[in-house]
Amino acid sequence: MKKAGDIMTTDVITVNTHDDLEKVARLLLEHRISGLPVVDDGGKLVGVVSEADLVFQEKPVRTPFYVVIFDSPIYLERPNRFIEDIKRAIAQKVGELMSTNLYTVGPEASIRDVATIIAEKGVNRVPVVDVDGKLIGIITRQDIIKASLGDAGR
C-alpha cells in the first residue's frame, strides 16, 4: 500500500513569513498552483497561504451586527472576528495573512488518511512534515487522484 511519502511532491515551492503578498500572487500564477506552504528560516512549516487568502483581501470587511441599549453597543456577533478580518484585509506580508490552522501528515501516513483530511477538512493540499515539523513534501488533490489511477495515471 502506497504511503504519503510515495506520492508527495518533494520539490515544493515555499514562501517565508516576511515575503510580500505580490511575490505570493506571482508564484501562484506562474506555477499554476492554488497555495503555498510558509516556512521559517530553518524550513519548519509555520503556515499556508492560498488564493483564497488573496481573494479575501479584495472583499469588503463587514462590521458585526449590534444593538445599542443605554448608549452601549451589544454585539450580536464576535467583534474579535471583525478585528481579525481587518488585519487580514490590510496585510502586506505573508505572516499577516497566512493560515496557521494546519493539517499535516508524516511520510508514513496512508493515502487514505491524506484523502480523509482533504475531504473532511476542505483543504486543497496537505503538507508532509518530518518529526521536527520540517516540510519535506506536499500532497494535493491531484496527487490523490493520480495515486487512485495507479500506473495508468502516470
N, C-alpha and C positions, 0 to 999 in steps of 0.2 A: 504494500500500500504506500502510495506516494505521500510525502510529508511537505510541510511548508517550505523547507529548505530546498526541495527538489524543483519547485515551480516558481519560487520568488525571483524577482529581478534584482540582481546584485549591483548593477551599475545605476545607482539611484541618484537622481538629481535632487539636491537639497538646497535649503537656504538657512541662513543664520538669523537669530532674533534681531540683529542690528541692520539687516538688509532693508532697503526701502521697498515699498509695495510696487513701484514701477518695475523693479527687477523681477518680482514675482509674476506680474502680468506678462512681461516679455517671455519668461521661461515657460509659462503655461501655454502661451500661443505658439512659441517656437517649437516646442516639443509635443504639442497637441495632447496635453495631459490636463487633468482636472484638479490636481492638488499636489502639494509638495510637503515632504517631511521637513520639520525645522529641527536642526541640531545645534548643540552648543559647540564651543571650540574644540572639545575633546571627542566629538562625534556622537555624543549621547543624545537620544531623541528627547525633545522637550515640547514638541507640539506639531500641529499640522495646519497649513494654510491652504485654502481652496478657492476655486472660482466663486463658490457661494459666499465666501467671506468678502471677496472683492465686490460682488454684486450687492451685498448688504450695504456697503458704503454709499451706493447710489440711491437707495430708497430713503424716503423721509423718515425721521425719527418721530414716533407718535408719543405724545405726552400721556401719562397714565390718567385714567378716569378718577375723578374725585368729586366729593360734595363738600360744601362749606357749611359748617354748623358752628354757631357762635364765633364767627370770624376766623375759624380754624379749618384748614383743609383736612378731610378724612379721605385717604386714598383707598380706592376700591381695588387697586392692583398694587403689586410690589413696586414702590418708587425706585428701588435699587436697580431694577431692570432698566428703567429709563436712563439712569446714570451710566450703566454698563453699555447700553446702546449708543449713547452719545460718545463715550470713549472709543468705541469701535468705529463709529461713523467718521471721527476726525483722526483716526490712526494714520501715522505716516510710516511706521516701521513694522516689520513682521511680528515682533514680540508684542505689539499693542493690539494686533488683530487675530493672531493665530488661536486655534482651539487647543486647549490643554487637556480636554477630556478625551483621553486616548484609549483605543482598543488595540492591543498589540499581542503578538504571539512569538514563541520561540521557534527555531528552525525545526524542531521535532514535532510541532503541532500537526495534527491531521488536517488534510484539505477540508474534510467535513467540518472541523472546528472553525476554520477560517470562513467557510461558506456560511456557517451559522452566524458568526459575528457580522458579516456583511449584510445578511438578510434581516437579522433581528435588530441590529443597531442602526441600520440605514446608512452605513458608511460606504464609500466607494473604494476605499483602499485600506489595507491592514499592514502596518509596518511590522517587520520581523526584527526582533532585537535579541542580543545575546544576554547572558545572565547579569551583565553590568549595565544593561539598558542602552548599549551602543547599537546604533542602527546598522544592520547587516544586509537588509533587503526590504522589498515591499511586494505585496500581492494585491492585484487589482481584480475587479470583477472579470475582466477578460482573461486573466490568468486562470481563474477558476473554470471558466467555460472551456478554455483550451485543454486544461487537465481532464475535464469530463469527456472530451473527444478522444483523449489518448493520442497515439501517434498519428491518427488521421487528421488532427488539427494542426499539425506542425508543418 
